[in-house]
Amino acid sequence: MPAPELTTPIPIDIRLLGPVRLLIGGRRLDLNGSRTLTILAALAVERGTALSPEQLGKRVWDDEPPRSFRSSLQNMISRIRDGARAAGVSDTGLLRTESGCYRLAIRSGDCDLHRFTETRTKAVIARDRRDYEGASEYFRQALAEWSGNPLDGLPATRFVDGFRVRMQEERRQTVIDRIDMEIACGRARQAIGELRVMTEESPTGIAVWSRYITAVYLGDCADAAVRACRLILDRLHGEGREVPQELRTLQERILRHESLPGVPVARSTAPEEERPTVQEAMSAIVLACGDGRTVAVTEAGVSIGRGAGNDLRLDDPKISRRHARVDSDGELARITDLGSTNGVYVNDRRIGSPTSLEPGDTIRLGSTVVKVRLSEAAR
């Protein structure tokens, strides 16, 4: 069973997607030191998972913590606990010591990182259901969690730099996904200005330019779309880069004034009862391990990892403590990589964003293989 989480009437908010902050009851705690904030960030990223002093030391000082790092670490932990106690929250309720390890007992809603991740997953599920209006709103909500550069103000370490690179890429992809939904909802013209700025920041970025050209064309500016095509093609040629087929096809369609490939079409308006449910289209599914264990995927979701508290705990040294999560909205199930070290593979392809699952799929995490199957009741 997962370890109990913090339950307090005083709201907790930990900010990682911008300057690192701990707010209790809406007031920011002064934790006095960038390394103390690094400890807070490391524990918040691994929400619910206990980290040893050695693991925390490596996140603060990389692989060479000083000999006295344990006493320094204890001083940092004490600052967080003292601040929580002064704000009216039990120090041992927020930051717990378990067998010599430390764990933040917070809910996913108590940290902007986890709110962003969960809301983005909802957006991807809505997109795959072709509910583009709903997906657009979820993507907007996810992006609203950001307040600046991730872990802003913290000194560079492998932990900090790796987190920044990963989250900046996730934010960039979320922006692109939201723009795709705006185009799908018939609001291409409104997206042109934002995309123009993105093309200036990424002069030869294929993903950004193809969407900019698409938005301009769908916004009834065919001549401007043609000029944009020529500009990006000239830049790619000038750098000696091969022009991807998607850009060539886009240019050809625009020159012939044809409909564009890859532009999503809104969901069917068929009555609710006519749309497939998880029982009809995917059926109720379970995750089956090689040791015979099975875990049903429900709307509550299934957390997977090596650490205690996961719904599916896998004893594999190549698996991260919080490795992945499978969610379902009753119609679709998707797996999300929670920033694992060795990645998540679905049917031998590493995933970079939430990925849909179907019965018969194979999930590989570290050296462990998990099968996706129909439940007995659904067969």
N, C-alpha and C positions, 0 to 999 in steps of 0.2 A: 504494500500500500504506500502511496506517496506520503512523504513527511508532511505534517500539518503546516499550513502557512500562517503568516501573521494575520491576526484578526483584531483590528483596533478601530475605534470610531474616528481617530485622527488620521486624515488622509496623508498618504506617503506618495511622493513623486520623485523618482530618480531620473535625471536627464543625462543621456549619453550622446544624443544626436545633436550636438552643439557643445557649449561649455558644460563641463561636468558639474552637476549640482545635486544636492540632496535637500528636498523641501519637505518639511513636516508641518501640516496645518497651513500650507501656503507660504510659509516663511523659510527662507534659505538658511541652512546651517553653515556657519563658517568652520570648515574643517582644517584650515590652517596648514596647507602644504600640498603640493602637486602629487607627491607620492601617496599621501593619504587618499587623495582623490583617485589615484590609479588603483589602489586596493579596493575602493568602493566600486569602481568601474568593473574590475575583474570579477568581483563577487556578483554584481548585478547582471553581467553578461551570462554568467553561469547560474542564473536564478534557480534556487532550490537545490543546487549541487554543492556539496562540501568540498572545499579546496584545502590542501595541506599547506603548512608554512612554506615548504619547499616550492610548491606550485605557485603560491603567491609571490615568493621571492623572485622566481624567474620572470614573472610578469612585470615586476618593478625594476629589477636590475639585470634582466636577461639571464644568461647562464652563469654569471659570476657575482652573486650577491656577496656583500662583505661578511666577514666572520661574525660580526655582531648583528646580522640581519634579523635574527629572531627577536632580539630585544627591541630593535627598531620597528619591526613588524607589530609587536605587541603594543608599542606606543601608538602606532597608527590605528590599530583596532580600538584602543581605549578612547582615542579622540572621537571616533564614530559613535561608540557607545555612550560616551559622556554627552555628546551633542544630542543624541536621541533621548537620553534620560532627561536632559534639561528641557527638551521640547514636549515632554509628557508621554513618551513612548518607552515601554520597557526595553532596556538595553539588550537583555537576553531574548526578548521577543523578536527584535529586528535582526540582530546579528548573533547567531547562536554558535556555540562551541560544541562540536560533536567528535569525540575520540581524538582530540587534539587538532581537529580541522575546523574551518570556519564556513558558515553558510548564511546567506541572506534569506530570511523567510518572508518573501514578498510575493504578492500575486502578480500575474502578467500585466494587469492594468496599472500597477504601481511604477512602471518603467516605460519611458517612451520607446525604447528599442523593441520591447516585446509587444507594445501596442501597435507599432509600425508593422512588425512581422505578421501578427495575427490579422490585422486589417488588410494588408496586402494579399494574404492568402484568401480572404473573403472576396477580394476584388477579382483574383484570378479565377476562382470558382464561378463567380457571377459571369465573367467573360466567357468561360467555356460553356455556360448555359445560354449564351447569346443574350444575356440581360445586360446590354451595354450601358444603359442609363445607370443601373445599379452598380456596375463595375466602375464607371467613371466616378461616381460619388465615393465609393470605397477607396479608389486610388487617391482621390483628393484628401480624404480623411487621413490616409496613411502618410502622405507628404506633409500634412499639417503638423505632424509630430516633430518635424525637423526645425531646429532653431539656429543652425549654423553648421560648421564643420564638425564631424564626429570627434568626440574626445578632445575638443578644442582646449588648449592650454596645458595639456599633459606633455611631459618630456617624451621624446622618441624612445621606444623600445620595440622589440619585435611584436609584442602583444599589441601595443598601441598602433604601430604602423600597419600591421596586418588587419586590424579592425577597421582602420580608416579606409584602406584600399577596398576592402570587401563591401563596406557600407556605402561608400561613395558610388561604387558600381551598382549596388542595389537601388540606390536613389535614382541614379541616371536611368536605369531600366524602368523604374516605376514611373518616371516622368514620361518616357516614351510610351509605356503602356497606357497611361492616362490620355495622351494625345491620340493614340490609336482609337480609344473609345470616343473621344470627341469627334473624330472623323466619322466613325461608325454611326454616331448619332446625328449626323448631318450638320455638324458645326465646324467644318473644315476651315471656313473663312476666319473664325475666331482664333484658330490655332496658328495662323500664319505668322503673326508677330512674334510669338514665343519661339517658333521654329526658326525664324530668321536669326534671332539672337543665338540660338544653339548652333546654327551653321557657321556663324562667325567664330564661335568658340571651338568648333570642330571643322576646319576648312575642308577636310577630305573624309569626314565620317559618313560612311555609306548609309547606316541606319537613319541618321538625322536627315541627310540630304534626300533620301528617297521619300521620307514622310513630308519634308518641306515641299518637294516637287508635287507630291500627291495633293497636299492641301491647297497649293496654289492653283492646280488644275481644276480640282473640284470646286474651288471658289470662283470659277468662271474667269480665270486669268490664263488662258491657254498659251498666249504668246510669252508671258512671264515664265510659265512652266518650261517652255522650250528653251528659253535663255538660261534658266537654272540648270537644265540638263546639260547644255553645252559647257557651262562654266565648270561643273563638277567633273565632266568627262575630260576637259582640257587640263584640269589640275591633276587628275589621275595619270593622264598621259605624260604630263610634265615631270611627274615623279617616277615615271617608268613602271607604274603599277598596272596590273591587269584590271580591266573594267569588268565588274561582275555582271553576269547575265541579267540580274534583276534590274539593273539600271538601263541596260540596252533595251530590254522588253518595255520598261516604263517609257523610255523615249519614243520607241516605235508606236506604242499605243497612243501617246499624246499627239504625235505627228499625224496619225490617222484619225484623231478625234474619237477614239474608242473608249469603252469602259476600261477601268484599270484593274489589273490582277491584284489579288491579295487584300482588296478593300472589304472588310467584313460587312455582312448583311444582318440587319436586325432580327431578333428572335421571332419565331412564328407566334401569331396571336391565338394559337389553338387553345381551347379551354384547358384549365389546369388538369382536369382528369385525363386529358388525352396525351399530356406530356409524360414521357417515361420517368418513373421513379427509380430509386436505387434498387428496389426489388425487381423492377421490370427490365431496366436497361443494364444495370451493372449487377444487380442482386446484392443482398447483404454479403459483405466480404469479410474474410478473416485473414490475418497474417499468420502463416504457418512456418515454424522453425524446424530445422533438421532434427532437433531433439524431441519432437512431438508436441511441443507447446503450440497453442493457437491463441490468438487475441482477436476478438471481434472489433471491427472498426465501427464506432458509433459516432453520433454527433458530438460527443464529449471529446473525441480525438484520442489518439494513441501516441504517447511519447516513447521514443526509442533511444537507448543509450547504455553506457556502461555503469553509470552512477546509480546509487540508490534513489528510489522515488520515481523511476521511469515505469510506465505501464508495461513495456517490454524491455526487460533488462537483459543485456547480452554480455557475457563474460568473454570479451575479445579485446586484447590490448591495442588493437588497431582502431577500435571504436571509441569515439569521444564520449565524455560523460553525458553530455546532452547532444546527441548526434543528429537525430531527425524527428520529424513529427508527421503523422498521417491524420488528416482531418476529413470530415464528410459533412455535407449540408443536407443529407437525405437524398440527393440526386447524384452527386459526384464525390469521389474520394481523391485526395491529392496528397502527395508526399512533399515535404519541405526539408531542405538541408539547413540545419540550425547552426551553420558556420563550423561544421566538423573539419578536422584536420585532413582526413583521407577521403572525404567526399561521399556522395550517395550515387549509386548506379542503378538505373532502371533498364532492364534488358540490355545490360553491358554498355549503356551510354551514361556518362556522368551528367547529372542534372545541374543546371545553373539557376533555376527558378522553380517554384511549385509546379509539380508535374502530376498529371492525372494517372490513376491506376485502374487497371481492369483485371478481372479474373484471368489467371494464366501468366501475369507479369512476374518477373523475377527481380527482387531488390537485393543488391549487394552492398553491405556496409562492412568495411574492413575486410576480414576474411570470412565473414558470415553471410550466408545466403538465406533470404526469407522469401517464401512464395506467397503470392496473392491468390486466394481461392474463394470460391463460393462457400457460404455457410451451409451446413447440412440441411437447414430448413428451406434454403432457397434452391436446392438441387431438384 
